[in-house]
Amino acid sequence: MVKEAVESVLAQDYRGFEIILIDDGSTDDTLEVLGAYKKDIRLLTQPNRGVSAARNAGAACSNGDFLAFLDSDDIWLPEKLSEQVKFFNSNKDALICQTQEKWIRNGIRVNPKNRHTKLSGMIFKPSVSMCLVSPSAVMLKRSLFESMGGFDEALPACEDYDLWLRIGCRHPVFLLNRELIIKRGGHDDQLSRAPGLDKYRIQSLIKIIKENILSSDQKSVVKRVLKKKCEIYGNGCLKRGRREEADYYLSLAAGPNLFLSEP
């Protein structure tokens, strides 16, 4: 998959970009596969530190004014970069945009459900319940990325949900209504299939409330979704016999407490 991902970047009809690939402690033949591209890519290797640290490391050593991310199991279509650059050239005040995507699961195209519909503009409120931004579809100004502190390296998953919320509560996230990436899923080691991911979304919601950057309307939405997620996750812990963990999340849901009470 990583070979196909790299090939899709090399096939872009826009030139003038650098490819920085982070090998985050791989234990397979990734380095051998990437040897064929040593003239085209800048390869950084590091002990396994997680996806947030990998993306942050790549961003830190990059030179461009814009950043675009590509997960190793996804593919960019040839016009992906050129269309986004064209968008930024025509919309000087824009800081971030993404494209539509094709979903392929186990080799078969599937259609996203209505709740996955991507929106354009101030998308914070609908994004709280469901992450509506795909890392592989994004291009953003590096100044924005740096001002947000990048991806939270304390989160082993849902780090993208966390960053898009921190951006989206302040800035519009624009959508180019063209399918310019292929998002592939269904394989066993897909991070987004890992169990218990709502625990990290809950951490993100608590954190953004404590940062005190939300409007009153935004905070109300976050509190409502946080309560629901805590109830669902806490009850799931009860079913699996994790009583102490269940008590913690159900107590958050019950409130009043620091995170759910009004300021």
N, C-alpha and C positions, 0 to 999 in steps of 0.2 A: 504493500500500500504506500509506503513512504517513497518508493521509486516513482509510482504513478503521480503522487502529489508533487514531487520535484519536477517531473516532466511537464505537469500542467502549468507550472510557473514559467518554465523555460519556453513554453508555447504561447505566452502572452503576446498580443500584438502591440503592447506598449513596452517600450524599452527604457533604459535609464533607471533600473531598480537594482538593489542588491538582495541576494538570497542569503539569509543567515539561518542556519539549521542547528538546533540544539539537540544533542544526543544526551538525554537525561538519564544516564546510567543504564542504557539498554543492555540486555543479556542475550540478544539474538545476533543475527548477522547484519544488523543495521549498518555498522561502520564499513563492512565489506561491500555492501550494496552501494553505499554512498561514495565509495572510492572512484567509481566511474564518473563522478560529477565534480571532482576536486578542483577543476579549473573554473567551474561555474558557481560554486557555493562557498560560503565561509562557514566552516564547521567548528562548532564549539562543543566540547565534551565536559560533562560535570557528573559527579556522583548524583544518584537519584534524589532529587529534592522536590519533585512535583511539578505540575504543569504551570503553576503561577511563577515559580522561580525560573523555570525554563523560558517562559515568554518574557519575563522581566529582564533576564540576562541578555536575550536577543535584542530587546529594545535598547538596552543600555549601551550596547556596542554598535548600534546602527548609526548611520550618518544622515538619513533623509529627514525631510520635514514632515513626512507622513509615514504611518505604520499600518501594515496589513498583516493579519495573522492567518496561518493555514495549519489546521490540525492534520496530522499525518494520515488520517483515514479519509480526508476530504479531497476534492478536486476543484480547481478553478477552471472555468471555461475561458476561452482565449481573449474575450473582450472585458474580462472582469476588471482589471486594473485601469484600462483606458477609459472605460465608462465612468469609473469613480473619479479619476483625475479630471475628466471633462466636467463632471458635476461640481467639483470643488473650484474649478476655474470659472464656472458660471455663477457660483454661490459663495462669494468671498467670505461671508460671515459664518458659513457652516463649519462645524468642528468635527462632525462624525456622520458617517452614512453607512448603510449596509445595502445588500442586494437581496432579491428573492433567491430561492434555492430549490433544487430538485432533491427529493428524498428517495434514496435507494436503500432498501432493507433486504439483506440476504440476496442481493442481485435482482430484486424485483422493485419496480417503482411503486411507491405508495403515496397517497394524497394526505397532506396534513389535515387534521380536524379543524373545525371553525375556531376553536379556542387557540390554535397556533397561528392564526392569521396575523401577519406582520402589519404594523401601522407606521405612520410617518409623522414626525413632529414631537410634541410633548407626550411621550408614550409612557411616562412613569407609572401612572395609576394602573393601567392594565398589565404592566410588566411586573407588578408586585406579586400577583397571583401566578403568573406564567411567564417565564423568561422568553421574551420576544425578539431577542437579538442573538445572532449566531456568530461566534468568534471568526469563523472562516469567511464570513460575508462582510466583515467590517473593514472600513478604512477610516482612520482618524488622524488628526494632527498630533504630532508627538508632543507638542506643548500641552495639549489637553491631557494626554496620557500621563505626562510627568506631573502635572498639577494635581492629578488625582492620586498620585503615589503608586500607579501601576496596579497590578493584580495583588490581592492580599495573599501573601505566602503562608499565612497561618491556616488557610482553607485548602484542604486536600482535594476538594471538589466544589462545584457551584461557585467557583471564583469568578466566572464570567457574569453570572447573575448578580453577584455582589458589585462588580465594577460598573455594569450597565445601570444599576440602580443609583449608584453614587453620581454617575454622569447624568442620567435621565431626570433626576429630580431638579437639576439645574439647567440643562441644555436640551434642545431638540435633537432627536436622533432621526435622521432623514432616511427615507427608503427609496432606492431605485427599483422601480417595479419591473425588473427583468430577472429571470432565473440565470444567474451567472456563476453559481457554484453547484456542485453535486455533493450532497451530504450523505455519507454512507454509514449505515448502522446495521446492527444485528450480530456483529462478531462478539465473541466471548469476552474479550478484554476491553470492550468499550466502556470508558469511564462513566458515561452518563447512565449506564445500566446497573451501576453498583447499588446495593441496597442501602437504605437509610439516608438518602441524600437530603431529605428535608431537614435533618439536623443542622446541616451547613447553611441552608436557606434561613432557618430560624436564627442562627448566629448573625447572619448578614442583616436581618431585619432588626434585631436587638441593637446591633452596632450602629445602624443608620439613625435609629431613634436617639441613641446616646450622643451622637455627633451633633445633634441639635441644628441640622441644616434643612429640615423639612418645613414646608408651610403647614398651617393647621389642617388643611384639607388632605395634604399628602400624609401627614402623621395619622390622621383618622383611618385612612385606607390601610396603612402599614399595620396599625394596631389590630384592625379587624382581621386581616390576613394572618398576622402573627398568632392571634388567638386560635384561629381555625387550624393552622399548621401544628401548633402545640397540642391541641386536642387530638388530632389525628395521630401524630407521632407518639404522644404519651400513651394513647390507647393501644397502639401497635406494640409498644414496649411491654405493656401489661400482658398482652396475649403471648408474648415470648418469654415471660417470666422475669423481666428486668425491672423489678419493682422500684428500686431506688431511682433509676433513670426515669421511669414512668411518673413517679411522684414529682420530680423536678419539673417536667414539662407540663404536667397537668396543673401544678400550682401556678405556673406562668399563665396558663390559659384561664384559670379561675380568677386571678387578680382580686382586688387591686394590688398592684405592686409597682416597682420602679419603672417597668417598661410599658405597662398597659394603662396606668392611671394618667389622667390628664395633668399637664404641668400646672 
